[in-house]
């Protein structure tokens, strides 16, 4: 699937977003963009009065129509209101606003009824990389520091479900390491082989999982052929599973800082999509991540 297909036709999208803290101009500009370019509704949960920002961005006419504001006396009450609305299905997407990532994750993880059966969250980044023929999905560059083999099997399963929701008819998943053969001195390669074996023994229709692969062989079919790698996945990956957060984080930042890649992302594993953008992301990037989440509904 092309990256452009992941973010196209936002004007057709509906849904109700629970935005936790929008008490700064950057977040209010994101709110304005969402309301202007989609059919979504937004509920803001905050401990501060955001009415001045609502007026500054000329959103008064949207209040009570598509913009709903819930101001609480303290954070416990703020989270309680947000929880009640998510649990009732009144809101369908959770979005981090002007708040620490750790705080929003605690909010989710401490409420077991928010979690799917696996009770496991992972972040999926979606890249548009100049020179690559399609979108690249990657997990996990943001949440799980040292995921076990079992954790990464869950990641593959959740990634497959995520891709199906977006309309993928087939998903080719590469298991990233630094070499192409399982070698005891490189634990990530051995673990990748274990994950591959699991999906060989427990096949899923239209899901192909292979590895270990070094990054160049995962992304370039000619490199894979020169190495003598025979695989339907090598050189044609839709998604990469990284062995640990350090690898994913460095790869993520390398692709965006020096590779000219655009990226969006969401957290999967809860009963609702979680938009977990960085405070350094620009307006368009945050908006595109919301578009991606709306497409999961």
NUNU-798343 format. One line per 2 residues: their letters; for each residue x, y, z of N, C-alpha, C, O. Coordinates in steps of 0.1 Angstrom, whole numbers, always signed. Atoms other than C-alpha are relative to their C-alpha. Layout:
// NUNU-798343
A = X Y Z X Y Z X Y Z X Y Z | ... $
***
This chain:
// NUNU-798343
XX = +8 -12 +0 +0 +0 +0 +9 +12 +0 +19 +13 +7 | -8 -13 +0 +12 +35 -8 -3 +8 +12 -14 +8 +18 $
XX = +2 -9 -12 +17 +60 +20 -12 +10 -2 -19 +13 +7 | +10 -10 +3 -6 +84 +2 -14 -6 +3 -24 +2 +6 $
XX = +12 +7 -3 -34 +58 +6 -4 +0 +15 -15 -1 +19 | +3 +0 -15 -30 +59 +44 -5 +13 +5 -12 +13 +15 $
XX = +4 -13 -5 -37 +96 +46 -10 +7 -10 -12 +19 -8 | +8 -6 +10 -60 +102 +16 -15 +2 +5 -19 -4 +15 $
XX = +14 -2 -2 -96 +115 +16 -4 +3 +15 -13 -4 +20 | +4 -3 -14 -97 +130 +52 -14 +6 +1 -20 +4 +12 $
XX = +13 -7 +0 -128 +149 +43 -12 -10 +2 -23 -5 +6 | +11 +10 -1 -149 +117 +44 +0 -7 +14 -9 -14 +17 $
XX = -2 +8 -12 -137 +105 +78 -8 +6 +12 -9 +18 +14 | +8 -3 -12 -159 +105 +109 +6 -8 +12 +13 -17 +11 $
XX = -4 +6 -12 -152 +96 +145 +0 +10 +11 -2 +22 +9 | +0 -9 -12 -150 +111 +180 +13 -2 +7 +16 -13 +13 $
XX = -13 +1 -6 -116 +119 +194 +0 +6 +14 -5 +17 +17 | -2 -4 -14 -108 +122 +231 +14 +6 +1 +24 -1 +1 $
XX = -13 -7 +0 -80 +148 +233 +3 +4 +15 -4 +13 +20 | -4 -3 -14 -62 +150 +267 +9 +12 +0 +21 +10 -4 $
XX = -7 -13 -2 -50 +186 +273 +3 +6 -14 +12 +1 -22 | -2 -8 +12 -51 +211 +245 +3 +15 +3 +0 +24 -5 $
XX = -2 -13 -5 -40 +241 +265 +12 +7 -5 +19 +14 +2 | -10 -8 +6 -15 +255 +241 -3 +2 -15 -12 -5 -21 $
XX = +4 -5 +13 -17 +272 +207 +3 -11 -11 -5 -12 -20 | -3 +11 +10 +0 +243 +188 -11 -10 -1 -15 -14 -12 $
XX = +10 +10 +0 -25 +218 +199 -14 +5 -5 -21 -2 -11 | +12 -5 +4 -54 +241 +193 +0 +2 -15 -11 +1 -22 $
XX = -1 -1 +15 -42 +246 +157 -2 -14 -6 -8 -15 -17 | +3 +14 +4 -43 +208 +154 -15 -2 +0 -21 -8 -9 $
XX = +15 +1 -2 -79 +209 +167 -7 +7 -12 -16 +1 -18 | +6 -7 +11 -87 +235 +141 +1 -7 -13 -8 -8 -21 $
XX = -2 +7 +12 -72 +215 +113 -9 -12 -1 -15 -15 -12 | +9 +12 +0 -91 +183 +123 -14 +4 -3 -21 -2 -11 $
XX = +14 -4 +2 -124 +202 +125 -3 +5 -14 -14 +4 -20 | +2 -6 +14 -118 +219 +91 +1 -11 -11 -6 -10 -21 $
XX = -3 +10 +11 -105 +189 +71 -7 -14 +2 -6 -22 -8 | +7 +13 -1 -125 +160 +85 -15 +3 +6 -18 +14 +8 $
XX = +13 -1 -6 -160 +153 +98 +0 -5 +15 -11 -7 +21 | -1 +5 -14 -147 +142 +132 -5 +10 +10 -5 +22 +8 $
XX = +3 -8 -12 -158 +154 +166 +12 -1 +9 +19 -11 +9 | -11 +0 -10 -134 +163 +194 -5 +4 +13 -12 +13 +15 $
XX = +2 -3 -14 -138 +162 +231 +13 +3 +7 +22 -5 +7 | -12 -4 -6 -111 +181 +250 -2 -2 +15 -12 +3 +21 $
XX = +0 +2 -14 -103 +171 +286 +12 +7 +6 +23 +5 +2 | -11 -8 -5 -83 +196 +306 -3 +5 +14 -14 +4 +19 $
XX = +2 -7 -13 -77 +212 +340 +1 +15 -1 -1 +22 +9 | -1 -14 +2 -72 +246 +325 -11 +5 -10 -17 -3 -17 $
XX = +11 -6 +9 -97 +269 +307 +6 +3 -13 +16 +10 -15 | -6 -1 +13 -91 +267 +270 -9 +10 -8 -8 +11 -21 $
XX = +10 -8 +8 -119 +292 +260 +7 +11 -7 +3 +15 -18 | -7 -10 +7 -94 +319 +251 +6 -5 -13 +6 +2 -23 $
XX = -5 +6 +12 -77 +296 +227 -11 -3 -10 -9 -2 -22 | +11 +3 +9 -110 +285 +213 -4 +13 -8 -7 +13 -20 $
XX = +3 -13 +6 -118 +322 +206 +11 +4 -10 +8 +9 -21 | -11 -4 +8 -83 +328 +192 +0 -7 -14 +3 -1 -24 $
XX = +1 +7 +13 -88 +301 +166 -14 -1 -6 -17 -9 -15 | +14 -2 +6 -124 +311 +159 -8 -13 -1 -13 -16 -11 $
XX = +7 +13 -1 -139 +278 +170 -12 +1 +8 -18 -10 +12 | +12 -1 -9 -168 +292 +191 -12 -7 -6 -20 -13 +1 $
XX = +12 +5 +7 -194 +281 +165 +0 -16 +1 -10 -22 -1 | -1 +14 +0 -181 +245 +168 -3 -6 +14 -5 -18 +16 $
XX = +2 +5 -13 -185 +243 +206 -14 -5 +2 -24 +1 -2 | +13 +8 -2 -213 +218 +215 -5 -6 -13 -15 -14 -12 $
XX = +4 +6 +12 -216 +209 +179 +9 -11 -4 +5 -23 -4 | -10 +10 +3 -184 +191 +170 +12 +1 +10 +21 -7 +10 $
XX = -11 -2 -10 -161 +205 +198 -7 +0 +14 -15 +9 +16 | +6 +1 -14 -169 +195 +234 +11 +2 +10 +22 -4 +9 $
XX = -11 -3 -9 -149 +209 +263 -4 -4 +14 -15 +0 +19 | +3 +5 -14 -147 +192 +297 +12 +5 +9 +23 +0 +8 $
XX = -10 -5 -9 -128 +212 +323 -2 -6 +14 -13 -5 +19 | +1 +6 -13 -120 +194 +356 +8 +8 +10 +17 +16 +6 $
XX = -8 -7 -11 -107 +207 +389 +14 -6 +2 +23 +1 +6 | -13 +7 -2 -79 +182 +390 +2 -11 -11 -8 -14 -18 $
XX = -2 +10 +10 -63 +155 +368 -7 -13 +2 -11 -19 -7 | +8 +13 -3 -80 +126 +386 -14 +2 -6 -19 -8 -13 $
XX = +14 -2 +6 -114 +141 +376 +1 +1 -15 -8 -4 -22 | -2 -1 +15 -101 +149 +341 +0 -14 -6 -7 -17 -16 $
XX = -1 +14 +6 -91 +113 +335 -12 -8 +2 -16 -17 -6 | +13 +7 -3 -123 +100 +351 -10 +3 -11 -17 -6 -15 $
XX = +9 -4 +11 -144 +119 +326 +4 -6 -13 -4 -12 -21 | -5 +6 +13 -122 +108 +297 -3 -15 +0 -7 -21 -10 $
XX = +2 +14 -1 -124 +72 +309 -14 -4 -2 -17 -13 -10 | +14 +3 +1 -162 +72 +312 -4 +1 -14 -12 -7 -19 $
XX = +4 -2 +13 -166 +85 +277 +6 -10 -10 -1 -15 -19 | -7 +11 +9 -141 +60 +261 -7 -13 +3 -10 -21 -6 $
XX = +6 +13 -3 -157 +31 +280 -14 -1 -5 -19 -12 -9 | +13 +0 +5 -192 +41 +269 -1 +1 -15 -11 -1 -21 $
XX = +0 -1 +14 -181 +45 +233 -4 +13 -5 -5 +15 -17 | +3 -14 +4 -189 +82 +233 +11 +6 -8 +9 +13 -18 $
XX = -12 -3 +8 -153 +87 +221 +6 -13 -4 +4 -23 +2 | -5 +12 +7 -135 +63 +199 +15 +0 -2 +21 -11 -5 $
XX = -14 -1 +2 -99 +75 +197 +6 +8 +12 +0 +18 +16 | -7 -8 -11 -75 +87 +225 +12 +7 -6 +20 +1 -13 $
XX = -11 -8 +5 -51 +115 +216 +7 +7 +11 +1 +14 +19 | -9 -7 -10 -22 +128 +236 +1 +15 -5 +4 +18 -17 $
XX = -2 -14 +2 -22 +166 +238 +13 +5 +6 +23 -1 +4 | -12 -7 -6 +1 +189 +257 +3 -7 +14 +0 -1 +24 $
XX = -1 +8 -12 +10 +162 +282 +12 -10 -2 +15 -13 -14 | -11 +10 +1 +39 +137 +289 -5 -13 -5 -16 -17 -1 $
XX = +3 +13 +5 +38 +104 +270 -3 -10 +11 -12 -18 +11 | +1 +9 -11 +43 +85 +302 -13 +1 +8 -19 -9 +12 $
XX = +12 -3 -7 +12 +101 +318 -12 -6 -8 -21 -13 -2 | +11 +5 +8 -11 +91 +289 +0 -15 +0 -10 -22 +0 $
XX = -2 +14 +0 +3 +56 +289 -5 -6 +13 -11 -17 +13 | +4 +4 -13 -2 +52 +326 -16 -1 +1 -22 -10 +6 $
XX = +14 -1 +0 -38 +63 +321 -6 -13 -7 -16 -18 -2 | +5 +12 +8 -44 +34 +296 +4 -13 +8 -5 -21 +10 $
XX = -5 +12 -5 -23 +7 +312 -6 -4 +14 -7 -15 +18 | +5 +3 -13 -38 +11 +347 -15 -4 -1 -21 -7 +9 $
XX = +14 +3 +1 -73 +4 +333 -1 -12 -9 -1 -11 -22 | +0 +12 +7 -74 -32 +323 -11 -2 -10 -10 -8 -21 $
XX = +11 +1 +9 -108 -28 +307 +2 +7 -13 -5 +6 -23 | -3 -7 +13 -92 -6 +280 +8 -9 -9 +8 -7 -21 $
XX = -9 +8 +7 -69 -34 +269 -7 -12 -7 -17 -17 -3 | +4 +13 +7 -75 -62 +243 +5 -12 +8 +13 -10 +18 $
XX = -3 +12 -8 -70 -98 +254 +15 -1 +2 +19 -7 +12 | -15 +2 -2 -32 -97 +248 +6 +9 +11 +16 +6 +16 $
XX = -5 -10 -10 -29 -67 +272 +14 +4 -3 +23 +4 +6 | -14 -4 +5 +1 -55 +252 -2 +11 -10 -9 +10 -19 $
XX = +0 -12 +9 +6 -21 +236 +13 +0 -8 +24 -3 -3 | -12 -3 +7 +30 -14 +208 -3 +12 -10 -14 +13 -15 $
XX = +2 -12 +9 +36 +17 +186 +4 -5 -14 +14 -11 -16 | -3 +2 +15 +34 +14 +148 +3 +13 -7 -6 +22 -7 $
XX = -4 -12 +8 +52 +40 +127 -2 -4 -14 +1 -15 -19 | +2 +2 +15 +43 +43 +90 +8 +11 -7 +6 +23 -5 $
XX = -9 -9 +7 +69 +58 +67 -3 +2 -15 -7 -8 -21 | -1 -2 +14 +69 +74 +33 +15 +3 -3 +20 +14 +0 $
XX = -15 -1 +2 +106 +69 +23 +3 +2 -15 -1 -6 -23 | -4 -2 +14 +119 +85 -9 +8 -12 -6 +18 -16 +0 $
XX = -7 +11 +7 +129 +58 -33 -5 -14 +4 -2 -24 -3 | +6 +13 -3 +109 +30 -16 -14 +0 -6 -21 +10 -6 $
XX = +11 +1 +9 +80 +17 -36 -14 +1 +7 -24 +2 +0 | +12 +0 -7 +54 +16 -9 +2 +5 +15 +14 +7 +19 $
XX = -2 -4 -14 +47 +26 +27 +7 -11 +8 +6 -23 +5 | -7 +9 -8 +69 +10 +53 -6 +1 +15 -6 +12 +20 $
XX = +4 +0 -14 +54 +0 +87 +11 -5 +9 +19 -14 +4 | -11 +5 -9 +77 -5 +117 -5 +0 +14 -12 +10 +18 $
XX = +3 +1 -15 +72 -16 +153 +11 -7 +7 +16 -18 +1 | +5 -11 -7 +83 -8 +179 +11 +10 +3 +21 +7 +10 $
XX = -10 -10 -2 +103 +24 +179 -2 +9 +12 +6 +19 +14 | +4 -10 -10 +87 +41 +209 -4 -5 +14 -2 +2 +24 $
XX = +5 +4 -13 +73 +19 +237 +8 -11 +7 +12 -10 +18 | -6 +12 -6 +88 -15 +243 +15 -1 -1 +20 -1 -12 $
XX = -14 -1 +0 +124 -14 +253 +7 -12 -5 +15 -12 -14 | -7 +12 +4 +135 -50 +251 -11 -11 -1 -12 -20 +7 $
XX = +11 +10 +1 +105 -71 +238 +6 -14 -1 +15 -16 -9 | -4 +14 +1 +108 -108 +242 -5 -6 -13 -12 +1 -20 $
XX = +5 +7 +12 +102 -133 +214 -15 +0 +1 -22 +2 -10 | +14 +0 -1 +67 -137 +227 -7 +13 -2 -17 +15 -8 $
XX = +5 -13 +3 +62 -100 +227 +0 +4 -14 -10 +10 -20 | -1 -3 +14 +73 -97 +192 -9 -8 -9 -14 -4 -19 $
XX = +10 +8 +7 +50 -125 +181 -13 +8 +1 -21 +8 -8 | +12 -8 -2 +22 -104 +196 +0 +13 -9 -10 +17 -15 $
XX = -1 -11 +9 +35 -74 +177 -3 -3 -14 -11 +4 -21 | +3 +4 +14 +33 -93 +144 -15 -2 -1 -21 +3 -11 $
XX = +15 +3 +0 -3 -104 +152 -7 +14 +0 -17 +15 -8 | +7 -13 +0 -13 -68 +161 +2 +8 -12 -7 +15 -17 $
XX = -3 -7 +12 +4 -54 +131 -8 -5 -11 -13 +3 -20 | +8 +6 +10 -14 -78 +109 -15 +5 +1 -21 +8 -9 $
XX = +14 -5 -2 -48 -68 +124 -1 +14 -4 -11 +19 -10 | -1 -14 +4 -38 -32 +120 +0 +2 -15 -8 +10 -20 $
XX = -1 -1 +14 -29 -37 +84 -14 -4 -7 -18 +3 -17 | +13 +4 +5 -62 -55 +77 -10 +11 +1 -18 +14 -8 $
XX = +10 -11 -2 -82 -26 +91 +3 +11 -10 -7 +18 -14 | -4 -10 +10 -63 -3 +67 -3 -4 -15 -1 +4 -24 $
XX = +3 +5 +13 -72 -25 +37 +11 -8 -7 +10 -11 -19 | -11 +9 +6 -40 -45 +32 -6 -14 -3 -14 -19 +5 $
XX = +5 +14 +3 -48 -78 +14 +11 -10 +3 +8 -22 +4 | -12 +9 -3 -13 -92 +22 +10 +8 +8 +11 +20 +5 $
XX = -10 -7 -8 +14 -83 +47 +13 -8 +0 +13 -20 +4 | -13 +6 -1 +51 -91 +43 +8 +6 +11 +11 +18 +10 $
XX = -7 -5 -12 +69 -88 +76 +14 -5 +0 +17 -17 +0 | -14 +3 -1 +107 -87 +79 +4 +1 +14 +1 +11 +21 $
XX = -5 +0 -14 +124 -95 +112 +14 +5 +0 +23 -1 -6 | -12 -7 +1 +153 -71 +116 +11 -5 +9 +8 -7 +21 $
XX = -12 +3 -8 +188 -80 +128 +11 +7 -7 +9 +16 -15 | -11 -5 +7 +223 -72 +116 +6 -10 -10 +15 -6 -17 $
XX = -5 +11 +9 +229 -105 +98 -12 -8 -5 -24 -6 -1 | +10 +7 +6 +209 -129 +77 -2 -15 +4 -11 -22 +0 $
XX = +0 +14 -5 +216 -162 +94 +0 +0 +15 +7 +8 +22 | +0 +1 -15 +208 -172 +130 +14 -4 +5 +19 -15 +1 $
XX = -14 +2 -6 +241 -170 +149 +0 +3 +15 -5 +14 +19 | +0 -2 -14 +245 -174 +186 +6 +13 +5 +1 +18 +15 $
XX = -7 -12 -5 +268 -145 +190 -9 +13 -3 -5 +24 +2 | +9 -11 +3 +240 -122 +176 -14 -4 +4 -22 -10 -4 $
XX = +13 +5 -5 +209 -129 +198 -12 +4 -8 -21 -4 -9 | +12 -5 +7 +185 -108 +177 -2 -9 -13 -13 -11 -17 $
XX = +2 +9 +12 +192 -132 +147 -6 -13 +4 -15 -18 -3 | +6 +13 -5 +184 -163 +168 -15 +2 +3 -23 -6 +0 $
XX = +13 -3 -3 +153 -147 +181 -9 +2 -12 -21 -2 -12 | +7 -1 +13 +142 -137 +146 -4 -13 -6 -15 -15 -11 $
XX = +2 +14 +5 +146 -173 +135 -11 -7 +8 -20 -14 +2 | +10 +6 -8 +124 -184 +164 -14 +6 -3 -24 -2 -4 $
XX = +12 -6 +3 +97 -159 +155 -5 -5 -14 -17 -8 -16 | +3 +5 +13 +98 -170 +119 -5 -15 +1 -15 -18 -6 $
XX = +4 +14 -2 +95 -207 +130 -14 +0 +5 -22 -9 +2 | +13 +0 -6 +65 -198 +151 -11 +2 -11 -21 -5 -11 $
XX = +10 -3 +10 +46 -184 +121 +0 -10 -12 -10 -12 -19 | +0 +11 +9 +57 -213 +99 -8 -11 +6 -16 -18 -2 $
XX = +8 +10 -7 +41 -236 +125 -14 +4 +2 -23 -5 +3 | +14 -5 -2 +11 -214 +130 -3 +11 -11 -4 +23 -9 $
XX = +2 -9 +11 +4 -199 +95 -12 +8 +1 -23 +3 +6 | +11 -9 +1 -19 -170 +90 -2 +4 -14 +8 +7 -21 $
XX = +3 -3 +14 -36 -164 +57 +5 +14 -4 +2 +24 +3 | -5 -13 +5 -19 -136 +37 +9 +7 +9 +11 +19 +7 $
XX = -10 -6 -8 +7 -130 +63 +13 -8 -2 +13 -20 +0 | -13 +7 +2 +43 -138 +54 +11 +6 +9 +13 +19 +9 $
XX = -10 -5 -10 +70 -135 +81 +13 -7 -2 +13 -19 -3 | -13 +6 +3 +107 -140 +74 +11 +8 +6 +9 +20 +9 $
XX = -12 -6 -6 +141 -132 +88 +9 -11 +6 +5 -22 +6 | -4 -14 -1 +165 -125 +101 +5 +7 -13 +10 +0 -22 $
XX = -5 -8 +11 +174 -97 +77 +7 +12 +5 +3 +18 +15 | -6 -13 -2 +198 -69 +78 -8 +10 -8 -15 +7 -17 $
XX = +9 -10 +5 +181 -36 +69 +2 +1 -16 -9 +2 -22 | -1 -2 +14 +196 -33 +34 -6 -12 -8 -11 -10 -19 $
XX = +6 +11 +7 +185 -68 +24 -15 -1 +1 -22 -6 -7 | +15 -1 -2 +150 -63 +38 -6 +10 -9 -17 +8 -14 $
XX = +5 -11 +7 +146 -31 +18 +3 -1 -15 -3 +7 -23 | -4 -1 +14 +163 -39 -15 +2 -14 -6 +10 -22 -1 $
XX = +0 +13 +5 +157 -70 -36 +13 -4 -7 +17 -16 -6 | -13 +3 +6 +190 -67 -55 +10 -4 +10 +18 -13 +8 $
XX = -9 +3 -11 +209 -67 -23 -2 -14 +6 +7 -22 +8 | +4 +14 -5 +190 -98 -11 +5 -11 -10 +10 -21 -6 $
XX = -4 +10 +10 +197 -116 -43 +15 -2 +0 +20 -13 -1 | -15 +1 +0 +235 -108 -42 +4 -8 +12 +15 -14 +12 $
XX = -3 +8 -12 +235 -123 -7 -5 -15 -1 -3 -23 +8 | +5 +13 +2 +218 -154 -21 -12 -3 +9 -16 -15 +12 $
XX = +12 +1 -8 +187 -148 +0 -12 -3 -9 -16 +5 -18 | +12 +3 +8 +156 -166 -14 -12 +2 +10 -14 -6 +19 $
XX = +11 -3 -9 +125 -151 +2 -10 +9 -8 -6 +17 -16 | +10 -9 +5 +92 -136 -8 -1 +13 +7 -7 +23 +2 $
XX = +1 -12 -9 +97 -110 +19 +12 +9 -3 +11 +21 -4 | -12 -8 +1 +133 -98 +14 +0 +9 -12 -3 +4 -23 $
XX = +0 -10 +11 +135 -66 -7 -14 +4 -3 -16 +13 -12 | +14 -4 +3 +97 -63 -6 -8 +1 +13 -20 -2 +12 $
XX = +7 +0 -12 +88 -58 +30 -11 +11 +1 -9 +22 -4 | +10 -10 -3 +56 -40 +40 +3 +5 +14 -1 +16 +18 $
XX = -2 -3 -14 +67 -40 +77 +13 -6 +5 +17 -17 +1 | -12 +5 -7 +97 -44 +99 -3 -1 +15 -10 +7 +21 $
XX = +0 +2 -14 +99 -58 +134 +14 +2 +5 +23 -5 +2 | -14 -3 -5 +129 -43 +153 +2 -8 +13 -8 -10 +20 $
XX = -2 +8 -12 +145 -63 +180 +0 +7 +13 -3 +0 +24 | +1 -7 -12 +146 -36 +206 -2 +15 -3 +0 +20 -14 $
XX = +4 -14 +2 +136 +1 +211 +12 +8 -5 +10 +16 -14 | -12 -8 +4 +172 +14 +206 +1 -1 -15 +4 +9 -22 $
XX = -1 +2 +14 +173 -1 +171 -11 +8 -7 -9 +15 -17 | +11 -7 +7 +138 +12 +162 +1 +15 +1 -2 +22 -9 $
XX = -1 -15 -1 +144 +47 +176 +10 +6 -9 +8 +16 -15 | -11 -5 +9 +177 +52 +158 -4 -1 -15 -2 +8 -22 $
XX = +5 +1 +14 +162 +39 +126 -11 +10 -4 -10 +16 -14 | +11 -9 +2 +131 +60 +129 +6 +14 -2 +3 +21 -11 $
XX = -6 -14 +1 +152 +92 +135 +9 +2 -12 +10 +12 -17 | -9 -1 +12 +177 +84 +108 -8 +1 -13 -5 +9 -21 $
XX = +9 -1 +12 +149 +79 +82 -6 +14 -1 -7 +19 -12 | +7 -13 +0 +132 +112 +92 +10 +11 -1 +7 +21 -8 $
XX = -10 -11 -1 +163 +133 +99 +9 +1 -13 +11 +12 -18 | -9 +0 +11 +185 +122 +70 -5 -7 -12 +1 -5 -23 $
XX = +6 +7 +11 +164 +100 +48 -11 +7 -7 -16 +2 -17 | +11 -8 +6 +138 +126 +40 -14 -7 +1 -23 -4 -6 $
XX = +13 +7 -1 +110 +103 +52 -10 +8 +8 -7 +15 +17 | +11 -5 -8 +76 +114 +64 -5 -11 +8 -4 -23 +4 $
XX = +5 +11 -8 +61 +95 +92 -13 +4 +8 -14 +15 +12 | +12 -1 -9 +28 +90 +111 +0 -13 +8 +7 -22 +6 $
XX = +1 +12 -8 +19 +65 +137 -11 +0 +10 -18 +10 +12 | +11 +2 -10 -5 +51 +163 +5 -11 +9 +13 -19 +6 $
XX = -3 +11 -9 -4 +28 +193 -12 -10 -1 -23 -6 +0 | +10 +11 +1 -23 -5 +189 +1 -9 +12 +11 -9 +19 $
XX = +0 +10 -12 -33 -31 +215 -11 +4 +9 -16 -5 +17 | +11 -4 -8 -60 -11 +233 -13 -2 -9 -12 -6 -20 $
XX = +12 +2 +7 -97 -13 +224 -3 +12 -9 -13 +12 -16 | +2 -12 +9 -93 +21 +206 +14 +4 -4 +24 +2 +3 $
XX = -13 -5 +4 -65 +37 +186 +5 +11 +9 -3 +18 +15 | -6 -10 -8 -41 +59 +205 +9 +8 -8 +19 +3 -14 $
XX = -9 -9 +7 -25 +89 +188 +10 +6 +9 +6 +14 +18 | -11 -3 -9 +8 +94 +205 +11 +8 -7 +22 +3 -9 $
XX = -10 -8 +7 +26 +122 +187 +10 +7 +9 +7 +8 +21 | -10 -7 -8 +57 +140 +198 -3 +15 +0 -9 +20 -9 $
XX = +2 -14 +0 +57 +176 +209 +7 +7 -11 +4 +19 -14 | -8 -6 +11 +82 +183 +181 -6 -3 -14 -2 +3 -23 $
XX = +7 +3 +13 +59 +169 +154 -7 +13 -5 -13 +20 +3 | +7 -12 +5 +45 +196 +131 -15 -3 -2 -19 -14 +1 $
XX = +15 +1 +1 +8 +202 +125 -4 -10 -10 -13 -18 -7 | +4 +10 +10 +6 +182 +93 +2 -14 +5 -6 -23 +2 $
XX = -4 +13 -5 +23 +152 +109 -11 -5 +10 -15 -16 +10 | +10 +4 -10 -1 +152 +139 -14 -2 -7 -21 -11 -3 $
XX = +13 +2 +7 -31 +157 +116 +0 -14 -8 -10 -21 -7 | -1 +12 +7 -20 +128 +94 -1 -13 +9 -7 -23 +5 $
XX = +2 +11 -10 -17 +105 +125 -14 -1 +4 -19 -12 +7 | +15 +0 -4 -53 +115 +134 -7 -7 -12 -16 -15 -10 $
XX = +7 +6 +12 -64 +106 +98 +2 -15 +0 -7 -23 -2 | -2 +14 -1 -47 +72 +102 -9 -7 +11 -14 -17 +8 $
XX = +8 +5 -11 -65 +66 +135 -14 -1 -4 -21 -11 -1 | +14 +0 +5 -98 +76 +120 -3 -12 -10 -14 -17 -10 $
XX = +2 +11 +9 -93 +50 +93 -1 -14 +6 -4 -24 +0 | +0 +13 -7 -90 +23 +119 -14 -3 +6 -16 -14 +12 $
X = +13 +1 -6 -126 +29 +131 -10 -9 -9 -21 -11 -5 $
***
